[in-house]
Amino acid sequence: MSLDKDLQVREIYTKAVCGKGRKFSQVTNTVTPPHAPTSILGAWIINNQYDAVKSGENVEVVGTYDINIWYSYDRNTKTDVAKETVSYVEVVPLHYLDKKHKPSTAEVLAAATQEPNCVEASISSNGSAVLIRVEREYKVEMIAETKVYVVVSPNGIDDFDDKHVDFDTDDGGFEDLDPDLLDDELN
């Protein structure tokens, strides 16, 4: 980086988003009600609770949700609701990762961009269980301390009006940046 002689560079440690990832998945859960179902009248997922933990270059979203199935049995003469709590671990790879962050300061956040949702419910081939196809999607971020460089002037902001600042880097630090990253944030 070359600067005019009056300008200086400072290195600042700050917390910043140093990793990002997103994952969409479909899973099939099996619920066995107390009575063999004749037909499925409704299926829904509630009480999704989750937390995020760092795992190498991934983030694990660890959580639970309740599946509720309203079904008929005894040749469609009676109905009941079956409930089952499902535990899951979703491994989300970090597609963008700043390798220069301080790992000891890393913390992760997760947000459900699509809450777990039942997209199909069907009776199993043996007739005793219900197969629930679930879709879910999570977006994760890793926040950590990292070093940034700022240009400073002892004379304040007026120094930048007639000075040339060249931000060329010789360490190749920008080759790993994802050009679509900014577009994702703006959408």
Secondary structure, DSSP 8 states (H G I E B T S, - for coil): -B--TT-EEEEEEEEEEEEEEEEEEEEEEEE--SS-EEEEEEEEEEEEEEEEEEETTEEEEEEEEEEEEEEEETTTTEEEEEEEEEEEEEEEE-SEE-TTS-GGG-EEEEEEEEEEEEEEEEE-TTSS-EEEEEEEEEEEEEEEEEEEEEEE-TT-GGGGTT---B---SS-TTTT--THHHHHHH-
